[in-house]
Each structure stands twice: as structure tokens, then as C-alpha cells.
Amino acid sequence: MPTYTILGATGKTGGALLDLLLKAPGTHINAYVRSKAKLLKQSPGLEKEKSVKIFEGSLSNIPLIASTLKPAVDAVFCALGINENIPGTRLAQDTASSVVAALCHIRSQELNFEPPKLIFLSSASLNPAMCEKESAAGLAIVGRAMSHLYADLRFAEENLRLHQSWLDVTFVQPGGLTEDVQQGHKLSVQKISPFVSYLDLAAGMIEVAESGSYKWMGVSVVATGKNVRFEPNAPPQILRGLVWHFAPWLYWTCRFLKIVS
């Protein structure tokens, strides 16, 4: 019976992972969240699920994160992420650093500890091989509209690769994400979908965990459905991202004035 840890179970990706894993018989889930109340509001009755353990804490609580990684956890889904180009964001870096610190803590106490596979949510835009056939102009626009987010992901990946000798990490690198029904997916190291649903992304991440393949590789989740929903929030997100890229000070001004959160 597999056991999985989800870091960021209240997010859209983490929530989709939780929904799918709850439907898998015999699966045990460690759900790590910043707010237990938010998780239970999103998933009423979850506290009664015997297959789920809920852990509430911040990314800086290394001992608590370590407790979600043992005993015998098969894989860790690092599903924390943002869709806004927030200047100075460190969410991916902090996630990577905290997970590595927690694993090092366990490793120092248990000589025969086998670290679980890490499934780290990233972006196809960081993988040139996947984007070869994409529009250069489109890539340039998206690259600037998500520049701070992508910088955070790059630093996180560099941090993780420092531990390549003893960790097993796969970077799941989808294209655009959209809220849609599950339509089917396939894994690819060469192509991307313009959009893939969070549920299909989650199904792809679970497939990576179960496969035992893609060690230290980037893999995309490609939608196989024909009518994948265009994400209506994408255009305004790109426009805001371009503003935050060229005028990061404006973001902090807007935040100070409580215009953005």
C-alpha cells in the first residue's frame, strides 16, 4: 500500500492530487498545509478519512515536515506554486530547501534511511527542449510575464541538483494550467500542451511517482482531450506579470496600498 506526502494540499495542484489519491484504494496520504481549517473547508469530512493524516505548519518547520516523510513514504509531491509574477518570490526555493533539510535530518538519525522520490512542480518554460516548436515571440512574452516565478524555480532546481548523489527528483514541467475536468493525459519529455487541467496534471504526477522513471529529468504532462478549456485568467495574469517584470516597485506599491494581495 503506497504512502504519499503532499506539500501544499490546499492549492489547486495539491487539491487535485488529494482528490485523485483519495479514490485510489489502499493509498495513505500525508497532507501538509499551512491552514488545516482551509483544507477542511475545501474538503469537508476529510478529517474522518482514516487514510489521511493532516499536518499543519509552515515551510520553516523542518521537524514537522520530516515527520511527514517517514516511515516508508514512497513519494513526495512538492505541489506548492503561484500563478502570479511576484517580485522576489522564494516559494519554490524555500520548498526545496525545507524538504532537503528535513531529509538530511532523518538521514542523520537513520543510517538505512531510503529517501522518497521527489516530484517537484516546475514549468515547461525552463526546458528548452520542450519548447523548441513554440513561438519565439510567445516564449519571450511569457518569459517576461513570469520572470520572477521562473527565476525562483531555476534556483530551486539548482539547489536540488546539489544533492543528485543521494536524491531521486523528477521535475514535472507542464505548459499552461486550467481549471477543467479530467480529460486524459500522457507524459512527454519532448512536447507540451498549451493548457492542461489540474486534474490531468495531478494524474501525470501520480504516474511519475508510480513509474519509478524520469530520475533527474524534466517531464511534461500533455493533455490528450480535444476540448481542453482555455484559462480565462491567463491574459490578465500575463499583463500583470509584464508590469511586475518591468516595474517591480509598482507591485510593492500596490501591495502597500492593498490593491493586490
Buried (B, 14 or more C-beta within 10 A) or exposed (E): EBBBBBBBBBBBBBBBBBBBBBEBEEBBBBBBBBEBEEBBEBBEEBEEBEBBBBBBBEBEBBEBBBBBBBEEBBBBBBBBBBBBBBBEBBBBBBBBBBBBBBBBBBBEEEEEBEBBBBBBBBBBBBBEEBBEEBEEEEBEBBBBBBBBBBBBBBBBBEBBEEBEEEBBBBBBBBBBBBEBEBBEBBBBEEBBBBBBBBBBBBBBBBBBBBEEEBEEBBBBBBBEBEEBBEBEEBEEBBEBBBBBBEEBEBBBEBEEEEEBE
